[in-house]
């Protein structure tokens, strides 16, 4: 089952939120994310977190049973929401409204993609990218010119791509700007990694280099 989690960061367009919600069997808000979801006119099945930022208006609109208080301080509300979805049988989880604002929060939110590796396929989605972890071999079925970035978490070895404008062959990528803003040259393109954790940023727009 696929889930959508609405975090409490900068929300994407209403159209994107509604699209993500339409393909989700479970929609969960990470605490104050409930207000982002309701503003976009999407249903919310559960609100998870320490519940210190969900508004009084949101509480008035939803039944008390939808609010799941998780007060532990050693996990963020987003982590708690992901764990909640996995406990309910979700194996694919889209996260929206996870960026913007404080950069430490945005980076920490990206870390949950790796944190739950092997338990669910987690992607952070906004109006620019779908961000996920390369697990073995990933296929990018997108038009030529679609922007693609690869960002290593630490050190990744055996990085090999096919179908990108600047392909890599058995390359070692470190956490650095190298790998940012490539593009699809021929579709479907592929990205593979031997060892390490590699974030794949699949662009939602076309920007061909001249």
Backbone as CSV, one residue per row, in Angstrom:
resi,resn,N_x,N_y,N_z,CA_x,CA_y,CA_z,C_x,C_y,C_z
1,UNK,0.846,-1.189,0.000,0.000,0.000,0.000,0.885,1.244,0.000
2,UNK,0.440,2.253,-0.718,1.156,3.522,-0.779,0.541,4.516,0.195
3,UNK,1.407,5.287,0.852,0.951,6.320,1.773,1.481,7.673,1.334
4,UNK,0.785,8.704,1.735,1.261,10.082,1.610,1.383,10.663,3.004
5,UNK,2.555,11.225,3.292,2.741,11.968,4.526,2.899,13.444,4.178
6,UNK,2.115,14.284,4.815,2.242,15.731,4.644,2.986,16.260,5.866
7,UNK,4.204,16.727,5.650,5.011,17.273,6.733,4.628,18.731,6.982
8,UNK,5.374,19.387,7.865,5.005,20.748,8.260,5.971,21.787,7.695
9,UNK,6.545,21.480,6.506,7.412,22.438,5.851,6.675,23.200,4.765
10,UNK,7.436,23.701,3.816,6.827,24.462,2.718,6.067,23.513,1.802
11,UNK,4.778,23.700,1.614,4.004,22.748,0.802,4.241,22.945,-0.684
12,UNK,4.104,21.872,-1.468,4.148,22.017,-2.916,2.832,22.595,-3.415
13,UNK,2.673,22.647,-4.707,1.432,23.154,-5.280,0.252,22.287,-4.843
14,UNK,-0.908,22.914,-4.774,-2.117,22.168,-4.420,-2.356,21.033,-5.399
15,UNK,-2.084,21.271,-6.674,-2.303,20.229,-7.684,-1.440,19.009,-7.401
16,UNK,-0.181,19.222,-7.022,0.697,18.091,-6.734,0.240,17.360,-5.476
17,UNK,-0.116,18.098,-4.427,-0.608,17.446,-3.216,-1.843,16.599,-3.507
18,UNK,-2.731,17.128,-4.299,-3.952,16.379,-4.615,-3.641,15.146,-5.456
19,UNK,-2.672,15.257,-6.360,-2.266,14.094,-7.157,-1.676,13.015,-6.255
20,UNK,-0.785,13.399,-5.364,-0.176,12.426,-4.460,-1.226,11.770,-3.575
21,UNK,-2.186,12.562,-3.095,-3.240,12.011,-2.241,-4.135,11.045,-3.003
22,UNK,-4.357,11.326,-4.286,-5.270,10.489,-5.075,-4.731,9.082,-5.284
23,UNK,-3.421,8.909,-5.210,-2.851,7.578,-5.421,-2.452,6.902,-4.109
24,UNK,-2.790,7.524,-2.979,-2.413,6.982,-1.675,-3.592,6.278,-1.018
25,UNK,-3.315,5.123,-0.431,-4.337,4.423,0.338,-4.447,4.933,1.758
26,UNK,-3.428,5.665,2.206,-3.404,6.218,3.559,-2.753,7.588,3.495
27,UNK,-3.401,8.593,4.062,-2.852,9.947,4.120,-2.639,10.316,5.586
28,UNK,-1.381,10.635,5.915,-1.008,10.935,7.291,-0.366,12.321,7.332
29,UNK,-0.718,13.094,8.336,-0.070,14.387,8.556,0.908,14.252,9.713
30,UNK,2.105,14.813,9.529,3.064,14.890,10.621,2.760,16.168,11.406
31,UNK,2.001,16.015,12.465,1.601,17.111,13.349,1.032,18.301,12.568
32,UNK,1.737,19.442,12.534,1.211,20.636,11.880,1.005,20.500,10.392
33,UNK,1.489,19.423,9.798,1.214,19.173,8.393,-0.264,19.010,8.099
34,UNK,-1.046,18.744,9.147,-2.482,18.601,8.943,-3.078,19.880,8.366
35,UNK,-2.565,21.034,8.780,-3.101,22.295,8.257,-2.751,22.478,6.784
36,UNK,-1.554,22.011,6.378,-1.171,22.067,4.964,-2.099,21.181,4.138
37,UNK,-2.398,19.991,4.664,-3.260,19.060,3.946,-4.680,19.601,3.807
38,UNK,-5.228,20.096,4.917,-6.594,20.599,4.871,-6.711,21.819,3.967
39,UNK,-5.678,22.655,3.938,-5.701,23.836,3.069,-5.722,23.437,1.601
40,UNK,-5.159,22.259,1.295,-5.152,21.775,-0.087,-6.409,20.981,-0.427
41,UNK,-7.292,20.822,0.552,-8.552,20.136,0.311,-8.424,18.629,0.197
42,UNK,-7.416,18.043,0.852,-7.263,16.592,0.791,-7.642,15.971,2.125
43,UNK,-8.056,14.726,2.056,-8.467,14.022,3.265,-7.237,13.719,4.120
44,UNK,-7.444,13.598,5.413,-6.381,13.193,6.327,-6.917,12.049,7.174
45,UNK,-6.238,10.923,7.106,-6.680,9.754,7.869,-6.131,9.743,9.285
46,UNK,-4.921,10.308,9.465,-4.309,10.287,10.791,-3.336,11.451,10.923
47,UNK,-3.211,11.943,12.150,-2.231,12.980,12.481,-1.336,12.380,13.551
48,UNK,-0.015,12.400,13.294,0.935,11.719,14.173,2.007,12.702,14.624
49,UNK,2.386,12.645,15.898,3.465,13.484,16.398,3.226,13.892,17.829
50,UNK,4.010,14.860,18.289,3.797,15.325,19.662,2.619,16.287,19.767
51,UNK,2.061,16.640,18.606,0.806,17.408,18.530,0.903,18.784,19.179
52,UNK,2.062,19.414,18.989,2.224,20.764,19.524,2.053,21.846,18.474
53,UNK,1.808,21.447,17.205,1.692,22.463,16.165,0.426,22.340,15.314
54,UNK,-0.345,21.283,15.473,-1.635,21.197,14.776,-2.550,22.283,15.334
55,UNK,-3.203,23.019,14.452,-4.004,24.155,14.886,-5.315,23.719,15.536
56,UNK,-5.882,24.641,16.294,-7.184,24.388,16.900,-8.244,24.179,15.823
57,UNK,-8.116,24.892,14.705,-9.088,24.729,13.614,-9.038,23.324,13.050
58,UNK,-7.819,22.772,12.914,-7.690,21.401,12.406,-8.287,20.413,13.393
59,UNK,-8.029,20.629,14.662,-8.584,19.736,15.679,-10.115,19.754,15.663
60,UNK,-10.678,20.909,15.343,-12.135,21.022,15.321,-12.738,20.308,14.116
61,UNK,-11.968,20.188,13.031,-12.492,19.584,11.803,-12.405,18.070,11.781
62,UNK,-11.513,17.493,12.580,-11.239,16.061,12.499,-11.586,15.372,13.808
63,UNK,-11.970,14.095,13.738,-12.320,13.382,14.975,-11.096,13.175,15.860
64,UNK,-11.317,13.138,17.163,-10.221,12.965,18.112,-9.450,11.682,17.851
65,UNK,-10.134,10.643,17.347,-9.487,9.359,17.103,-8.433,9.429,16.001
66,UNK,-8.482,10.481,15.183,-7.498,10.616,14.107,-6.157,11.118,14.615
67,UNK,-6.112,11.646,15.834,-4.890,12.222,16.390,-4.153,11.173,17.225
68,UNK,-2.912,10.893,16.834,-2.110,9.873,17.498,-0.918,10.554,18.171
69,UNK,-1.002,10.674,19.474,0.026,11.394,20.235,1.254,10.504,20.420
70,UNK,2.399,10.974,19.923,3.664,10.260,20.057,4.672,11.239,20.643
71,UNK,4.828,11.277,21.974,5.593,12.345,22.617,7.107,12.146,22.656
72,UNK,7.610,10.991,22.197,9.051,10.713,22.306,9.873,11.835,21.681
73,UNK,10.923,12.258,22.404,11.756,13.371,21.946,12.960,12.915,21.125
74,UNK,13.180,11.592,21.019,14.340,11.107,20.270,14.006,10.791,18.821
75,UNK,12.872,11.257,18.350,12.476,11.089,16.953,11.660,12.302,16.546
76,UNK,11.794,12.710,15.286,11.009,13.831,14.789,9.592,13.374,14.486
77,UNK,8.704,14.346,14.334,7.329,13.998,13.968,7.284,13.279,12.622
78,UNK,8.178,13.647,11.708,8.191,12.975,10.414,8.600,11.517,10.572
79,UNK,9.626,11.253,11.370,10.015,9.858,11.631,8.835,9.074,12.202
80,UNK,8.145,9.667,13.153,7.009,8.992,13.775,5.920,8.695,12.750
81,UNK,5.703,9.633,11.828,4.677,9.426,10.802,5.069,8.304,9.845
82,UNK,6.353,8.243,9.473,6.807,7.156,8.593,6.641,5.810,9.292
83,UNK,7.075,5.730,10.545,6.930,4.481,11.298,5.457,4.077,11.410
84,UNK,4.583,5.055,11.614,3.145,4.796,11.703,2.635,4.151,10.413
85,UNK,3.055,4.691,9.274,2.619,4.145,7.982,3.129,2.719,7.780
86,UNK,4.372,2.473,8.144,4.941,1.134,7.984,4.208,0.133,8.871
87,UNK,3.896,0.527,10.087,3.164,-0.348,11.005,1.799,-0.735,10.444
88,UNK,1.271,0.095,9.566,-0.036,-0.184,8.972,0.072,-0.806,7.589
89,UNK,1.241,-1.319,7.260,1.415,-2.123,6.061,1.814,-1.378,4.812
90,UNK,2.203,-0.123,4.931,2.608,0.640,3.757,4.049,0.296,3.372
91,UNK,4.269,0.022,2.094,5.631,-0.283,1.631,6.148,0.772,0.661
92,UNK,5.343,1.760,0.326,5.753,2.894,-0.503,5.179,4.144,0.138
93,UNK,6.048,5.119,0.423,5.622,6.316,1.155,6.149,7.557,0.452
94,UNK,5.242,8.433,0.048,5.604,9.740,-0.496,5.508,10.763,0.632
95,UNK,6.500,11.641,0.712,6.498,12.705,1.716,6.459,14.047,0.998
96,UNK,5.502,14.877,1.348,5.386,16.215,0.775,5.519,17.249,1.876
97,UNK,5.852,18.479,1.487,6.003,19.604,2.424,7.133,19.357,3.416
98,UNK,8.236,18.788,2.927,9.367,18.464,3.798,10.528,19.434,3.638
99,UNK,10.401,20.441,2.791,11.496,21.379,2.545,11.116,22.792,2.925
100,UNK,11.992,23.726,2.553,11.752,25.128,2.857,12.101,25.447,4.301
101,UNK,12.138,26.723,4.617,12.395,27.125,5.994,13.806,26.813,6.441
102,UNK,13.963,26.193,7.607,15.275,25.924,8.182,16.008,24.833,7.415
103,UNK,17.244,25.072,6.994,17.978,24.059,6.238,18.312,22.819,7.051
104,UNK,18.473,22.947,8.379,18.741,21.752,9.176,17.537,20.826,9.182
105,UNK,16.330,21.404,9.253,15.123,20.584,9.183,15.002,19.911,7.817
106,UNK,15.267,20.657,6.748,15.145,20.106,5.397,16.107,18.933,5.199
107,UNK,17.354,19.098,5.679,18.335,18.024,5.525,17.960,16.830,6.392
108,UNK,17.515,17.084,7.610,17.091,15.988,8.480,15.911,15.230,7.874
109,UNK,15.001,15.957,7.241,13.861,15.299,6.609,14.308,14.367,5.490
110,UNK,15.331,14.774,4.731,15.848,13.900,3.678,16.447,12.626,4.259
111,UNK,16.960,12.697,5.477,17.622,11.529,6.058,16.668,10.361,6.277
112,UNK,15.362,10.622,6.372,14.442,9.503,6.611,14.362,8.586,5.401
113,UNK,14.748,9.075,4.228,14.783,8.209,3.043,15.722,7.041,3.293
114,UNK,16.876,7.337,3.895,17.862,6.306,4.207,17.514,5.566,5.492
115,UNK,16.970,6.265,6.465,16.722,5.696,7.780,15.806,4.483,7.723
116,UNK,14.839,4.511,6.813,13.861,3.423,6.728,14.147,2.479,5.562
117,UNK,15.363,2.510,5.057,15.753,1.621,3.962,15.507,0.162,4.360
118,UNK,14.929,-0.595,3.445,14.636,-1.993,3.709,13.289,-2.229,4.358
119,UNK,12.668,-1.184,4.866,11.349,-1.319,5.485,10.254,-0.741,4.608
120,UNK,10.580,0.287,3.837,9.634,0.891,2.890,10.430,1.729,1.904
121,UNK,9.875,1.909,0.722,10.496,2.789,-0.253,9.952,4.197,-0.008
122,UNK,10.819,5.074,0.457,10.412,6.417,0.857,10.930,7.427,-0.164
123,UNK,10.076,8.342,-0.585,10.462,9.410,-1.511,9.967,10.743,-0.985
124,UNK,10.827,11.749,-1.065,10.425,13.124,-0.748,10.097,13.811,-2.068
125,UNK,8.915,14.377,-2.157,8.409,14.921,-3.416,8.067,16.393,-3.252
126,UNK,8.555,17.215,-4.190,8.126,18.610,-4.249,7.911,18.993,-5.705
127,UNK,7.730,20.274,-5.967,7.425,20.687,-7.332,8.623,20.584,-8.263
128,UNK,9.818,20.402,-7.709,11.023,20.296,-8.519,11.498,18.861,-8.691
129,UNK,11.449,18.066,-7.632,12.055,16.740,-7.660,11.206,15.698,-6.944
130,UNK,11.463,14.442,-7.341,11.145,13.283,-6.515,12.488,12.716,-6.078
131,UNK,12.727,12.649,-4.772,14.027,12.266,-4.228,13.888,10.906,-3.559
132,UNK,14.703,9.957,-4.001,14.648,8.608,-3.441,16.046,8.031,-3.380
133,UNK,16.162,6.856,-2.790,17.441,6.185,-2.641,17.627,5.208,-3.790
134,UNK,18.825,5.187,-4.362,19.141,4.192,-5.391,19.378,2.860,-4.694
135,UNK,18.536,1.906,-4.983,18.670,0.576,-4.389,18.993,-0.411,-5.507
136,UNK,20.289,-0.626,-5.715,20.717,-1.503,-6.799,20.684,-0.764,-8.111
137,UNK,19.607,-0.930,-8.862,19.450,-0.302,-10.171,18.131,0.442,-10.223
138,UNK,18.191,1.711,-10.613,16.985,2.526,-10.754,16.823,2.942,-12.211
139,UNK,15.590,2.917,-12.683,15.277,3.318,-14.043,14.585,4.676,-14.033
140,UNK,15.014,5.546,-14.937,14.422,6.883,-15.054,13.729,6.952,-16.413
141,UNK,12.431,6.805,-16.392,11.642,6.850,-17.625,11.088,8.262,-17.760
142,UNK,11.848,9.125,-18.417,11.495,10.541,-18.494,11.986,11.112,-19.813
143,UNK,11.393,12.196,-20.287,11.800,12.780,-21.568,13.236,13.286,-21.542
144,UNK,13.860,13.314,-22.705,15.206,13.876,-22.830,15.211,15.315,-22.330
145,UNK,16.268,15.659,-21.593,16.378,16.988,-21.022,15.895,17.081,-19.593
146,UNK,15.222,16.022,-19.097,14.776,16.022,-17.704,15.988,16.093,-16.780
147,UNK,15.946,16.983,-15.819,17.074,17.187,-14.906,17.183,16.018,-13.928
148,UNK,18.399,15.553,-13.719,18.693,14.465,-12.788,19.929,14.855,-11.980
149,UNK,19.869,14.695,-10.666,21.034,14.911,-9.818,21.282,13.682,-8.964
150,UNK,22.556,13.414,-8.711,22.972,12.307,-7.855,23.792,12.885,-6.704
151,UNK,23.373,12.609,-5.479,24.073,13.127,-4.306,24.409,11.953,-3.396
152,UNK,25.696,11.736,-3.179,26.140,10.650,-2.316,25.976,11.040,-0.853
153,UNK,25.503,10.083,-0.060,25.496,10.252,1.383,26.778,9.599,1.883
154,UNK,27.792,10.403,2.088,29.093,9.834,2.427,29.836,9.433,1.173
155,UNK,30.148,8.134,1.029,30.942,7.634,-0.094,30.182,6.511,-0.790
156,UNK,30.031,6.626,-2.093,29.367,5.607,-2.901,30.340,5.109,-3.962
157,UNK,30.468,3.799,-4.085,31.358,3.217,-5.083,30.558,2.465,-6.139
158,UNK,31.189,2.280,-7.294,30.542,1.537,-8.369,29.346,2.233,-8.974
159,UNK,29.365,3.565,-8.979,28.240,4.313,-9.545,28.349,4.280,-11.076
160,UNK,27.318,3.744,-11.706,27.304,3.597,-13.164,25.963,4.073,-13.695
161,UNK,26.004,4.921,-14.701,24.761,5.419,-15.297,24.767,5.146,-16.803
162,UNK,23.594,5.019,-17.353,23.410,4.894,-18.796,22.247,5.795,-19.206
163,UNK,22.420,6.506,-20.305,21.342,7.339,-20.819,21.313,8.744,-20.292
164,UNK,22.330,9.144,-19.494,22.434,10.525,-19.059,23.402,11.270,-19.966
165,UNK,23.308,12.573,-19.955,24.190,13.355,-20.821,25.657,13.148,-20.441
166,UNK,25.934,13.102,-19.150,27.292,12.818,-18.666,27.224,11.537,-17.848
167,UNK,27.550,10.418,-18.505,27.453,9.128,-17.844,28.683,8.843,-16.989
168,UNK,28.481,7.987,-15.993,29.539,7.534,-15.109,29.711,6.031,-15.263
169,UNK,30.936,5.564,-15.112,31.209,4.128,-15.211,32.058,3.696,-14.023
170,UNK,31.449,2.902,-13.145,32.138,2.366,-11.966,32.851,3.486,-11.196
171,UNK,32.146,4.570,-10.980,32.723,5.790,-10.418,32.510,5.825,-8.903
172,UNK,33.395,6.499,-8.202,33.234,6.730,-6.771,32.785,8.167,-6.546
173,UNK,31.623,8.308,-5.930,31.082,9.629,-5.620,31.164,9.868,-4.126
174,UNK,31.635,11.051,-3.747,31.638,11.489,-2.367,30.519,12.515,-2.175
175,UNK,30.252,12.839,-0.933,29.304,13.910,-0.639,29.921,15.224,-1.114
176,UNK,29.447,15.732,-2.240,30.047,16.898,-2.885,29.083,17.402,-3.955
177,UNK,29.385,18.543,-4.568,28.539,19.032,-5.653,28.620,18.192,-6.928
178,UNK,29.642,17.347,-7.047,29.760,16.519,-8.244,28.543,15.588,-8.340
179,UNK,27.903,15.585,-9.491,26.701,14.785,-9.675,25.433,15.612,-9.752
180,UNK,25.562,16.907,-9.460,24.387,17.781,-9.484,24.115,18.267,-10.910
181,UNK,22.866,18.275,-11.287,22.356,18.815,-12.556,22.955,18.127,-13.788
182,UNK,22.647,16.841,-13.878,22.829,16.097,-15.117,21.481,16.140,-15.836
183,UNK,21.346,15.398,-16.916,20.052,15.368,-17.601,19.906,14.071,-18.386
184,UNK,18.665,13.683,-18.600,18.382,12.500,-19.406,18.711,12.798,-20.865
185,UNK,19.523,11.924,-21.460,19.844,12.052,-22.883,18.995,11.095,-23.711
186,UNK,18.791,9.888,-23.205,17.945,8.909,-23.886,17.182,8.126,-22.830
187,UNK,15.913,7.916,-23.081,15.037,7.277,-22.107,14.690,5.853,-22.547
188,UNK,14.641,4.906,-21.582,14.854,5.095,-20.147,16.334,5.127,-19.796
189,UNK,16.706,6.012,-18.886,18.065,6.055,-18.350,18.116,5.178,-17.097
190,UNK,19.320,4.785,-16.687,19.468,3.962,-15.497,20.594,4.504,-14.616
191,UNK,20.465,4.245,-13.329,21.490,4.597,-12.344,21.685,3.381,-11.449
192,UNK,22.945,2.972,-11.272,23.258,1.842,-10.404,24.360,2.241,-9.440
193,UNK,24.358,1.615,-8.268,25.417,1.857,-7.282,25.832,0.507,-6.703
194,UNK,27.155,0.332,-6.541,27.649,-0.905,-5.967,27.501,-0.915,-4.459
195,UNK,28.148,0.035,-3.785,28.056,0.159,-2.340,27.854,1.620,-1.952
196,UNK,27.130,1.825,-0.867,26.889,3.181,-0.386,25.458,3.614,-0.635
197,UNK,25.149,4.766,-0.118,23.786,5.282,-0.191,23.764,6.529,-1.062
198,UNK,23.061,6.412,-2.166,23.050,7.440,-3.203,21.638,7.967,-3.379
199,UNK,21.475,9.280,-3.229,20.176,9.902,-3.453,20.014,10.254,-4.919
200,UNK,18.870,9.870,-5.465,18.522,10.184,-6.847,17.446,11.263,-6.844
201,UNK,17.772,12.403,-7.455,16.832,13.508,-7.608,16.279,13.451,-9.029
202,UNK,15.059,12.991,-9.170,14.407,12.924,-10.485,13.667,14.241,-10.708
203,UNK,14.132,15.022,-11.657,13.524,16.316,-11.899,12.122,16.211,-12.473
204,UNK,11.333,17.217,-12.165,9.976,17.280,-12.683,9.870,18.325,-13.793
205,UNK,11.039,18.707,-14.362,11.035,19.680,-15.442,12.190,19.381,-16.397
206,UNK,12.151,20.005,-17.559,13.167,19.822,-18.600,13.997,21.102,-18.712
207,UNK,15.300,20.925,-18.697,16.218,22.058,-18.849,17.472,21.573,-19.569
208,UNK,17.411,21.572,-20.874,18.513,21.050,-21.665,19.699,22.016,-21.663
209,UNK,20.891,21.460,-21.472,22.102,22.260,-21.595,22.320,22.636,-23.055
210,UNK,22.869,23.802,-23.263,23.149,24.248,-24.626,24.521,23.763,-25.086
